[in-house]
Amino acid sequence: MFVSLISIALLLWTVACRSDSDSQGVRPRQLRDVPARRLAFTFRADVDPPQELLTEESKIVPAILEDFDKRHPDYALSRTVVSPDNQRALALYNTTSEPSQTFRIALYSADGNFLRDVTPPELAVVFEDSVAWSTDSNFIAFVGRRSLQAEAEASPTPIELATPALPSASPVPTESVMPAFAPLAVFGTEQIYLCNRDGYDLKPLTTRDGLIYFALSWAPDTHALAALACRESEWQVRENRFQTPAGRPRLISLDGTERLLDDALAEAPPVWSPDSSKVATAFGADIGVYDSASKSPTQARIELRERLLTASAEFDEKTAAKKKPDEPANKTDKPPANSSPAGPPPNNLNAGPPVSFNPIVRLEWPTPDKLYFETAYISLRSELIKTFSRWHVLTLSPQAAVLGRG
């Protein structure tokens, strides 16, 4: 009996040790291993923007501009997009016969040598900020729709006239001066197109005519694109209200497989975590986080309204305290509708939200545990107006339940 009791005790001890060891084994070693719904966060308001924040200034490569002007001075070069490996560059240009909001794409070497035209005449490219190289420089993605000028136009490539043959000579075939484009499907609404680094194999990645795709973002490991998409009617409603576009976030694989992430309209372009495991976007004062590569993907909604209201009230109070009593308010500021006048918010419950309380308009995810976001008032009336810009940060970590699981 004594021996049996000892054996049972040893068995229980062994099982307990194994369970403890197993629980340690399932603890996530990296944030990429933590499902989106198992993330915890701490919030800090009014911080400096992330140092990794990319400049928004659009610079044109001088060598490309010089070559482009020589080839076709009547066309307007609006932007150049250099590949991450600094070997290639895309020239975005507008022709005299097309609307100013559409353009075409030509491929150059980074030192200014023209390589080829990427887009055929029947395809109009839109949304300059959605023309993007993949992080490995192997693919080019952009948004395009059916061109209003479907007829073929001359290429920026210089035309070299062949020497006329003598009347008695036999006809000699000459090389065509028009660019050779393979047949390409085009649509009435903006779709995502993809080609390789040489500008070939151009194809539509999405084919859902009636939806407008925009705000493209490549995964750091190039396995997929994140984007927003909305119906034409939804786009027009926000346009009539002078609001920036909003769309439902989704993932698009390189084979065209599409996964809808949320049914709500997101107002901030999606961003990827540096390890490509998650995607984030924003809905007003909330942030949505989604697993991107998991077999059983999860999602989380981080609600920040109350935190932002409190932080905005404190921000307005500090701002008002810094102003002199006789200093007039800045008349160039255009606060959003339903907001209170400049200055500290009144203490009564019927007062509107603080002046500096605005929706989330941009996110940046520079490190796995730091998700920065910008709140601001944006209007698209005569020109883009952006005021009350403030940056905040979420520090992400696994929930305690994940760390103690077992």
Secondary structure, DSSP 8 states (H G I E B T S, - for coil): -HHHHHHHHHHHHHHHHHHHHHHHHTS-SSGGGS-GGGEEEEEEEEE---TT---------HHHHHHHHHH-TTSEEEEEEE-TTSSEEEEEEE-TTS-TT-BEEEEEETTS-EEEE-S-TTEEEE-GGG-EE-TTSSEEEEEEEE-S--S----SS---------TTS-------SS---------SS-EEEEEETTS-S-EES---TTEEEEEEEE-TTSSEEEEEEEEHHHHHHHHHTT----BEEEEEETTS-EEE--SS-B-S--EE-TTSSEEEEEETTEEEEEESS-SS--EEEEE-HHHHHHHHHHHHHHHHHHS-TT----TT----TT---SSS--SSTTS---TT---EEEEEEEETTEEEEEEEEEEESSSEEEEEEEEEEEEEEE-HHHHT--
